[in-house]
Amino acid sequence: MDRFQEMQVFVRVADRSSFAQASEDLQIPRATVTNLVQRLEARVGARLLDRTTRQVRLTPEGEDYYRRCTRLLADLQEAESAFRHAPPQGLLRVNLQGTLARYFVMPHLGDFADRYPEVQLHMAEDDRLVDLVREGVDCVLRAGSLQSSTLIGRQVASLRQVTVVSRAYAARHGLPASLDDLPQHAAVAYVSSATGRAVALEFCVGKQVVERRIKPSITVNGADLYTGAAMAGLGMVQVPRYRIAQALEEGELLEVLPDLPPPSMPVSVLHPYSRQPSARVRVFIDWLAERFAHVS
């Protein structure tokens, strides 16, 4: 067992904050994981991990060594990949936003499986912020503006959004003719998983984006709940058009202030900044970009 394996095991333990999880990920005995980390610490002459009954954390020395290890291992992996022409293979853990998965990814996933039969997919649905490194996730697909210094993002689509109310709501309250009319109306407030706060309504006025906050009739956390509340006549929402296209065509929902649309919603694939993406991650991101190429 060489020092590169010691480094790989150490990085995985640090990523997962767990010897047991690292053992499961790497498919080697837990005792071997422990021994390799102990050998590494003895060789570098420093304690790299603090172990408690509940948690495994990097020491200050461990944080510095971890950064150096991830760069070195990424360079090694990239160098090997450049000279090895084997097809992408191995386990690929992907976390997807639910509505994006149902509309754009899952119906076409057989195509990816046919192209890359050696890649084993593990798909999870979630709208929350995911700690990719700690949870062992390779990449996530998310909608909206995401800011994180620990993630690298590639935008794969820009979704047209609309402001809508139900036909029943319009019959009771009418439709606003301008932004000045909005305070007389009700909205469904969407609570962001990232901030824990309700998201303001946004309108494009010329080249500027104007925010408006309306007293909510209900607050929700979840895309389906958000759309469902609008369908139930509880107030105004702003959603990607694909999600409610049929309801618009059938007249169940009515567009509000069509000349002042919300800004488009970006869709991005993100992976950890500290980790060079593997070949299986790269081909999956490229495949997603193909899937979204003609979506608007």
Secondary structure, 3 states (H helix, E strand, C coil): CCHHHHHHHHHHHHHHCCHHHHHHHHCCCHHHHHHHHHHHHHHHCCCCEEECCCCEEECHHHHHHHHHHHHHHHHHHHHHHHHCCCCCCEEEEEEECHHHHHHHHHHHHHHHHHHCCCEEEEEEECCCCCCHHHHCCCEEEEECCCCCCCEEEEEEEEECEEEEEEHHHHHHHCCCCCHHHHHHCCEEEEECCCCCCECCEEEEECCEEEEECCCEEEEECCHHHHHHHHHCCCCEEEEEHHHHHHHHHCCCEEECCCCCCCCCEEEEEEEECCCCCCHHHHHHHHHHHHHCCCCC
